[in-house]
Amino acid sequence: MLTIKDKIELERFIKKLRKRSTSEPEIEENVKKILNEVKKKRDKALIKYTKLFDRHNLPLKIEPDEIKKKADNVSKEVIDALRFASERIRKFHEHQLENSWQYEEEDITLGQLIRPIERLGAYVPGGKASYPSTVLMNIIPAQVAGVREIAICVPTPHGELNSTVCAALHLLGIKEVYRIGGAQAIGAMAYGTETVKKVDKIVGPGNIYVATAKKLVFGEVDIDMIAGPSEILIIADSSAIPAFVAADMLSQAEHDEMACSILVTNSEKLSEAVKKEISVQLKSLPKASIAKKSLKNFGAIIIVKSLNEACDVANEIAPEHLEIMTENPEKLLPLLKNAGTIFLGQWTPEPIGDYVAGPNHTLPTSGTARFFSPLGVYDFLKRSSLIKVGKKGFNKLASYVEVLASLEGLQAHANTVRVRKTTLPPFSEI
C-alpha cells in the first residue's frame, strides 16, 4: 500500500485509478462479436453461448414456480433481512418521485409530462455468487417509478440457480427471469430475441464483459452507467478509531483485486496505526489474498496538511464511497463536491449503505461521480415537454420566431409563422 505525501505522486496514483475501468481492445472485439451474433441469430446464439460459458442446455426462461421453489429453501433469518432492507430501500426511493407539472401565461400553456419507461432489463450476477441486494437496489426504484415490465437476466453456471437471489426476486414479485449471463444477456435485452423481448433500459452490475457490452449497446437502449471496480475513500483526523478505518478499507479491498481503498488524513500517527490494524485484521479474513493484492495495487494512505486539503483530494478522485471520520464530519460537507455516497461519522460504515440504510448502492465509480449520480427513481422516468399556444399566444411569440429562424437561414421554419399570420385576424378581433 502506497504512502503518498507529494502532489506528483498523487497525480500518478489518480491516473492509475482511472485506467482500471478501461476495457482492453481484445475484450471489446470479443464482446462486439457476441453482440452481433445475438442480434442476427437471436435465441440460437443465446443457446450457443449459454452452453459454452454456463455449460447447460436448460430452457432460457425460468418459470415462476422454479423461482418460488428455490426461494422456499431460504432461511427465515435471510427472508427477514431481505424484507427489512426492501422496506427501507422503498421508503427512501419514494421520496424521489416526481410529478408532471404545467403553468399558464396569457394564452400559452407550458409544462412537463413525467412518465415511467415501459420496459426494464436488469442484470444480476448469479451462480456461486449471491447478490440479492443487487436485485433490491435495481428493481425497487423502478417499481416505485411505475415501470410496468421488468425482465431479469441471471447467469446460472452448470444450471445452478442461486436461492437467495430467487428469494429477493420472489419477494419483489418478479415473474420474468432468464438464465442468461455475460455479454449475450446484454445483447438479448438490447436487441430482443424470440424468447426475450427488447427492453428500453438496462441496469445492473457485471464483469468487464458485461460492462463493455452495456457501453456498446448504449443508444440502442439506455443504460444506468458503466460501473468500474469498487472504491472507498476515507477522510480521517486524529479522532478516528484506527480499527474502524482499517475495517472499512478492507471492506472494499475484499471485493476484488482491482478494488481501491484510500485513507486521506492529516495525522501521521493515525496512518501508522491504521497500517498496523490492517495487518492484524487481514489475518482473519477469508478473502485475505484478494484484499492484499487490492491494497498492494490500488491502496493508498495520502498524508495532507489540513482537512481542507483532504477535501480537495476527495473532489479530485470523486470516489464511489466517501467516509468522513473526523471530529465534526458535517463541517466538511460544504467543501465536498464529488462522491457517490457520503457516510458521516464513526458509526456509519459503508456496508450499512450497501444493504439496509435505504439509499441506492449502485454508484458512479472511477471518477464519474463528477457528473453521475446514484441510481434512483429518476433513472426510470422520462420527460416530455408540453406546449400549447392559442391565437393570442401565437401573436405574442410569432415575430420573434420569424427573426431567429431567418437569422439561422431556416426559411421553412420562419414560414410556419408567416403562413399563420396571414390567416390571423386583427388582434382586436381575437
N, C-alpha and C positions, 0 to 999 in steps of 0.2 A: 504494500500500500504506500502510495506516494505521500510525502510531506511537502507541501508547496508553500513557499514564502515570497516568491517574486512574481511580477506580472508576466514576464516572458514565459515562465514555466506554466503559469495558469492558462495563458492563451494556447499553449501547445496541448495541454490537457483537454481543454474545451473542444479543440479541433478533433482530437481523438474520439471524444464522446459523440460528436456529430456523425462521424463515419460509421458508427455501429449500425445505424438503420439503413445504410445504403446496400441495396442488393447487388450481387455480382452479375455481370453481363451474362454469364453462363446460366445462372439461375433464371434470369429474365427470359432468355431464349427458350429454356425448357418449359417455363410457365406459358409463354406465348403458344408453344406447340400444343400443350394440353388444352388451353382455352379454344384454340382454333378447331381442334378435333371435336371438342364438346359442342361447339357452335354448329359444326357440319353434321356430325354423326349422332349427336344428342344422346339418347339412352344407351346406344351401343357403345359410345365412348365411356360413359359413366360406368357401365358394367365392366368394361375392359380395365379401367384404372382402379376400380374397387377391388377387382380380383388381383391385380398386380400389387397394389400397395397395402390393402387391408386383408387380402388373402381369404376371401369368402365369396360365395355365389348367392347370398341371401337376397330376398327382394329389396329393392331400393327404398320402398316406403315401409315405415314401421307403424303398425296398426296401434290405435289407442289401447286396445286390450293388452298388448305386449308391454306397453309403457306402464300401465297400471299394475300389471303383474310384477314387474321389476320394482316399481315404487313400493309395493306392499312388503318387500323384503327389507326395507329400510327401518331402522330402529325409531321408536317414538322420540328419543332424545334428538335425533337428527331432524325428524319432521318438525318438532317443536322449534328447533333453532332456525330452520328454513322459514317457518311461518312467522316467527318473531322478526327475522330480518326482512321478509317480504312486506310486512305491515309497516315497518319503519321506512323502507325504501319508497313504498307507495305514498305514505303520508308526506314525505319530503317532496316528492315529484309533483304531487297535486298542487303545490304552491307555484309551480312553474307554468300552469295552464294559462293560455292567452285567449282572449275573446275578440271576435270581429268587432270593428268599430266604424263609425262614419260621422261626418259633420256636414253642416249645410252653410253655404254662403248664399248670396242673392241668386236664386235660380240655378245654383250649382251644388251638386251633392258629391262629396268625395269620401272615400273610406278604404277599408282593407278587409277582405274576407280571409279568415284564418281557418283552415280545414286540415284534417289529418291526411297523410298519404294513404293510398288504398291498400298496398300490399308490401309487407316487410319480409326480408330474409335475414336470418341470424345464424351465424356460425358459432358452434360451441365445441371446444376441444373435448375429445372423448377418449375411449379406450381405458388404459390403465390410469390415466389422469382423471381426477374428479374435480370438476369446476361447476358445481351447482350455483355458486354465487354469480358466475357469468350469465347463467340463464336469468336470474332475478334482475341483475343490473341492466341487461339489454332488452328484456321483454317488458318489465313493469312500466318504464317510461312510455313505451309505445302503446301499451294498453291504456294508460292514463290519457294519452293524446287522442285515443279513439281509433287507432288503426284496426281495421276490420279483419284483415287476413294476415296471419303470421306463420311463416314456414321456417322450420329449423333444420339445419344440416349438421350432423354429428358423425365423426368417423368412428367406426367400430372395428378395430383391429381383430382379426380372426373371428369376427362376428360378435364380439363381446360388447354388450350394451351396459353402460355404467348405471348402476342402480340409483345413486344419489342424484345424478343428472335427470334420470327419469322421475324421481320424486319431485324435483323442482318443476319439471315440465307439467307433471300431473297437478301439482299444487296451483299452477297458474292456468290450468285448463287448456293447455296447448294440445291440439289434435293432429296437426300436420307436421310430421317429423320424418326425415330421410336419413338413412345410414350411408351418407356420402361425406368424404373428407377431402382435404387438400385443395389444390387449385381447381380440381374438377368440380368441387362443390360450389365454388365461387362462380365458375362458368355456367353451371346448371341454373343457379339463381339469376344470373345476369342475362342469359340468353333464352332460357326456357328449354325444356325437352318434352318428350311425350309424357313423362311422369311428373316432372317438376315445372310448375307454372312460373313464368318470368315474374320477378319482383320489381318494385320501384326503388328500393334501397337495401343495401347490405350492411349489417353491423356485426361486430364480434371479433375477438382476437384470434390469432393463429400463428403458426410458424412463419418463417421467411417466405415460403412458397405461397401461403395464404395471403400474407401482406402484399406480396408482389402482384398476385392475381387481382386483389382489390384495387390496387393502383392502376392496373391495366384496363379494368372494366369501367373505371370511373368515366362518366359521360354517357355510357350505355345505361347505367344506373347510378344513383347516388351512393356514397359510402359514408361511414362515420368519420374515420381518419385512418392514416397509415401508422399503426402502432409499432413502436420500436421496443427494445428491451426495457425492463422496469428500472426505475431510478428513484433515489431519495437523496435529499439534501437537508442537512440539519444545521441550523444556526444555533449555537450554544455559547453561553458565557460561563463564568466560574461557578455559577449557582446550579448548573446542570449536574445531574447524578450520572457518573461515568457508566454505570451498569445499564442504565436506561438508554443512553446514547448508543452504546455498543450493541445492545439487543436490537434496537431499531435499525441500525445499519445492517446487521446480519439478516434481518427480516427480508431485506431486498436482495442481499447477496446470495441467498439460498435459491432464488428464483432460477437463475441460470448463469452461465459463465460470462455472459455479456451484460449482466445487470450492473448497475452503478450505485455506489454508496459513498456519500461525501459528507464530511463534517467541516463546517466553517466556524472558526472560533477565534476569539481574541485572548484566549487563555492557553498558554503552552502547557501549563500544569494539567489542565483538563485533557489536552490532546494526548499526553503521555499516559494518563490514567485510562483513557478510552482504548488505547492500543493494548494495554495490559488486559483489560476486560474482554476485548475481542479474542485474544489468545485463550483466555480461560473458557469463554462461552463456546468457542469453536469445538472444544474437546467433546462436548456433549451433543453436538448437532449431527443428526443422521445424514444431512447433506453437506457435511463439512468440506468435502473435496470440491464441490461446486462453489461453495462460498469462498474458499481460499483462492480459487482461480479468479473469481469475480473481483475480490478485493485486490489481488495482485495486478490485474489488468486494468480495472476501472474504479478502484477505490482510492480515495484521497482524503487527507486532512489538510485543509487550507488555513494557514495562520494569517490573521488580519490584525490591523491596529485598533479597529473600532467596530462596533456593531453596525454603524452606518456603512462602513466598507463591506461588511458581511452581506448587507442587503444589496449592495451594488453587484457583488459576485453572484448572488442568487438571481438577480434580474438578468444577468448575462447568461447564466446557464439555463434559466427558465425550466426548473425541474418539474417532473410529474408530481412528486410528493415533496412538500416543503414543511418540515417540522421546525417550530420555534421553541427552544428550551432555554429561555432567558428569564431573568428576574421579573421582567414586565413585558411579556410577549406581545400584548395588544399595542404597545407603544411603537412597535416596528411595522405594524400593518400599513400605515400611510406611505411607508418607504418601499413596500413590496409591490411590484408591478406584474411579474410574470411567474405564474405557478398553476399547476393543475388543481391541486387542493392544498390548503394551508391548515396545518394542525397546530393548535396553540396550547402550549404548556406541557409540563412533565407527564401528565396523566392522559395524554391524547396520542398514543402510539398509532402509527399508520395503519396497522391491520384492523383497528376499530373502523376506519373508513372503508377498508376492503370489504367488510362483511355486514355490519349492523348499524352504523351511525345513521345512515339514510341517504346522504349524497352519493352520486354515482362513482364507481371505481374505474370506469372506462375514461381514461385521462390522456391528454396530449403528452407525448414523450419527445426526446431528442431536441429540445429547444422550441418545439412548436407551441408551447404554452404562450409564446409571444403573440400568437394570433388564433389559436384554437381554444375551445372551452371543453369542460367535461361533457360527456354525453348527457342529454336531458330531453325533456318533453318537447322542447323547441326543435330538436333534431328530427322529429317525426311530424312536424307541421309544415304546411306550405301556405304561402300567402299570395293572394290575388288582389291587385289594386282595383278599386271600383270608382268609376267616373260616370256621372250623369249630368248633362248640361241641357237646360231648356233654352228657349229663344232669347230671353233676356240675358242669360249667362253667356250664350254664344256671342251676343253683341258686345259683351264686355271683353271677351277673350280674342275674338277673330282677328282684329287688326294686328295684334302682337304676333299671332301665329304666322300671318302673312309676311311680316317683316323678317322674322327669324328664318322661316323656310326659304324665302328668296335669298337671304344672306348666305345660306348654305347651298344654294344652287339647286334646290329641290322644288321645282316649279309645280309638279303634280301635287306635292304636299300643300303648297300655297293655294292651288286651285280648289282644294276641298273646301276652303272657307270662302273663296271668291264665288263659287257656284251657289253656296248657301246665301251669301249676301245679296245676290241678285234676286232671290226669292223671298228675302226677309222684308216684311212690311216696315214702314217707318216706326221708329221706336215708340212714338206716341200712341200707335195703334196696337201695340203688344199688350 
